[in-house]
Amino acid sequence: MAERNGKPTTVLVHDAVLDDDRELLAAVGAAIRLCLESIWLRSEITEQVARARAVNSRIIQTADRASCSPTSATR
């Protein structure tokens, strides 16, 4: 079973014959956890980049409005 933030996220369902090979199961479990962590991290990065772009866009729009306002032109 793989966990994230203390909550179960994934269960490895396998043939009972593999129960005798604990090392193999441990290796497969570790590989699955690494893959899942990579997916979760990529997702978080994508969300953070989207938020950063939105903030950047709002800053640019605010700056553009401020530079185009009548009061800024008379300064």
C-alpha positions as CSV (number, residue, x, y, z in Angstrom):
1,M,0.0,0.0,0.0
2,A,1.3,3.5,-0.9
3,E,0.4,6.5,1.2
4,R,0.5,10.2,0.7
5,N,0.2,12.6,3.6
6,G,-0.5,9.7,5.9
7,K,-3.5,8.6,3.8
8,P,-3.6,5.4,1.7
9,T,-3.6,6.0,-2.0
10,T,-2.7,2.8,-3.8
11,V,-3.0,-0.9,-3.1
12,L,-0.9,-3.4,-5.1
13,V,-3.0,-6.3,-6.1
14,H,-0.9,-9.3,-7.1
15,D,-1.0,-13.0,-7.6
16,A,-0.7,-14.9,-4.3
17,V,2.2,-16.9,-5.7
18,L,4.3,-13.8,-5.3
19,D,3.8,-13.7,-1.6
20,D,6.8,-16.0,-1.3
21,D,9.1,-13.4,-2.9
22,R,9.0,-10.6,-0.4
23,E,12.0,-8.9,-1.9
24,L,10.4,-8.7,-5.3
25,L,7.2,-7.3,-3.8
26,A,9.2,-4.7,-1.8
27,A,11.1,-3.6,-4.9
28,V,7.9,-3.3,-7.0
29,G,6.2,-1.4,-4.2
30,A,9.2,1.0,-4.0
31,A,9.1,1.5,-7.7
32,I,5.3,2.2,-7.6
33,R,5.8,4.7,-4.8
34,L,8.5,6.5,-6.8
35,C,6.3,6.7,-9.9
36,L,3.3,8.0,-7.9
37,E,5.5,10.6,-6.1
38,S,6.8,11.8,-9.4
39,I,3.2,12.1,-10.8
40,W,2.1,14.0,-7.6
41,L,5.1,16.4,-7.7
42,R,4.6,17.1,-11.4
43,S,0.9,17.9,-10.8
44,E,1.8,20.2,-7.9
45,I,4.4,22.0,-10.0
46,T,1.9,22.4,-12.9
47,E,-0.6,24.0,-10.4
48,Q,2.1,26.3,-9.0
49,V,3.2,27.4,-12.4
50,A,-0.4,28.2,-13.4
51,R,-0.9,30.2,-10.2
52,A,2.3,32.1,-10.7
53,R,1.3,32.9,-14.3
54,A,-2.0,34.2,-13.2
55,V,-0.4,36.4,-10.5
56,N,2.1,37.7,-13.1
57,S,-0.7,38.5,-15.5
58,R,-2.6,40.4,-12.9
59,I,0.5,42.4,-11.9
60,I,1.1,43.3,-15.6
61,Q,-2.5,44.3,-16.1
62,T,-2.5,46.5,-13.0
63,A,0.8,48.1,-14.1
64,D,-0.6,48.7,-17.6
65,R,-3.8,50.3,-16.2
66,A,-1.7,52.5,-13.9
67,S,0.6,53.7,-16.7
68,C,-2.3,54.4,-19.0
69,S,-4.4,56.3,-16.5
70,P,-4.9,60.1,-17.0
71,T,-3.3,61.0,-13.7
72,S,-0.1,59.2,-14.5
73,A,0.2,61.0,-17.9
74,T,0.4,64.4,-16.2
75,R,3.2,63.6,-13.9
